Amino acid sequence: MATAASLSTPASRIFSLSSLSLRLRGLTSAAHSLSRSTTTSKKKKQQQQKQKHRVAVKEKRRTRSDREFDINRYGDSAFHIPVLLGEVIDVFPPSKPLRRFVDCTVGAAGHSSAIIEGHPEMQVYVGLDVDPVALDKARARINSALNDPSSTLKAYTFLENFRYIKSLLTDVDETLLDTGIDGILMDLGMSSMQVNDPQRGFSVLANGPLDMRMDPQASLKAEDILNSWPETEVGRILRDYGEESNWYSLQNKIVKARLQGGLHSTGELVDLIKSATPLSREGRQGWIKTATRVFQALRIAVNDELKTLEDSLYSCFDCLAPGGRLAVISFHSLEDRIVKQTFLDIINIKGGDGDAYMIEERERKQDLRKIRIDIDKDEMWVKQMLQGLRGTILTKRPITPSEEEEKLNTRCRSAKLRVIQKV
Ligand SMILES: C[S@@+](CC[C@H](N)C(=O)[O-])C[C@H]1O[C@@H](n2cnc3c(N)ncnc32)[C@H](O)[C@@H]1O
């Protein structure tokens, strides 16, 4: 039997040394091929990112608004600069009667006041917002837009979620839904007033409580999710709502932080994100991009934004009068995808470019032809439409801000405007 002593004879030592060197050589070549495959996958990732960037740039070139940005008239708001204001006015132009109008996200009333001023024929205006601070500002601004003594406009503002649009409009006037609304606007996302107030917890760059509620009366805050929701739910939110590739490592760090008492301020969350973001990732300031995605994910979850949006788009479309328009400004790809898909679903086009579903064909075709004639004549902003049975999507591609607007108001960079018109 071979013993430890017999293995230490010079011959066996030579044998074991040569097998060690063979094994070492094997390990070195494995390490080489590992580093080669890491470099290849890094290169592949970089190429994919470059390709994604090229597609985004091309898409942006195609969708940019060619309308001039009117800074003198609308850009000096003390509270919030309305995004794509000229483009929204084009959707509801003074040449088209707008007797009943609803602003689902009134904010500081930048869009609302300009639209009210442009439509002296307006009879009913309804403005909604879940944020009492915004609504106070909006009320003052709307009142001053109502200073025409000959105006018979009845203006109503509600501290309410737009998901209740149907019941709110019935409360205003039981016949309102029968007649229908001529124009509805949704300008999603946050107002500058919300982002600039650290106490609301929306800002990545200012320390404040982990709140993130649009509606200060709502019960769920961002810190409840971070400190007590199941681990897998935290991960799902970061992955699905933030589209954050480092979600698993962040999920683990967030759950670990619970052992030390949890996270209670945006500063603590940012520190955790910094510690989880490798320096090599997206440059030295990479953590800001990660933090932006994490904050977006939490905000969406706290305010149940995506489900609310989808349900409300159907409700808003139901509220429209024949020929009425629903315009939606979204600020990130998840919102925009919902707006795009829901509009397609409403007009019954499957998958985007397919043919409309055809029943009552002749009658419908006449209506659709009439819409096309109306629009072709005087609405230069309508480039390509998608026609369906119940409505027409007036923006086959969304409208994005002009370069000039983007330079003056960086917050509008990701904005996309989509419009649907009821048959
Ligand atoms: C981007 S701002 C609107 C700015 C406004 N268009 C203006 O010109 O001043 C979005 C507003 O929508 C409100 N909001 C967000 N979700 C809402 C919801 N589900 N129901 C009602 N208001 C909501 C926010 O509180 C915020 O004030």
The ligand as a Gaussian input file, in Angstrom:
#p B3LYP/6-31G(d) Opt

LIG

0 1
 C      -46.392000      66.957000     -14.632000
 S      -47.513000      67.518000     -13.472000
 C      -48.717000      68.381000     -14.383000
 C      -48.318000      69.774000     -14.720000
 C      -49.403000      70.574000     -15.423000
 N      -49.751000      70.015000     -16.695000
 C      -48.988000      72.013000     -15.588000
 O      -48.964000      72.497000     -16.720000
 O      -48.695000      72.677000     -14.592000
 C      -48.376000      66.065000     -13.045000
 C      -49.402000      66.237000     -11.949000
 O      -50.240000      65.086000     -11.960000
 C      -50.610000      64.780000     -10.649000
 N      -51.007000      63.371000     -10.633000
 C      -50.212000      62.296000     -10.763000
 N      -50.938000      61.168000     -10.725000
 C      -52.233000      61.551000     -10.597000
 C      -53.464000      60.837000     -10.523000
 N      -53.502000      59.505000     -10.591000
 N      -54.614000      61.547000     -10.394000
 C      -54.587000      62.898000     -10.354000
 N      -53.439000      63.623000     -10.399000
 C      -52.274000      62.960000     -10.535000
 C      -49.378000      65.108000      -9.841000
 O      -49.719000      65.349000      -8.500000
 C      -48.840000      66.352000     -10.557000
 O      -49.287000      67.528000      -9.949000

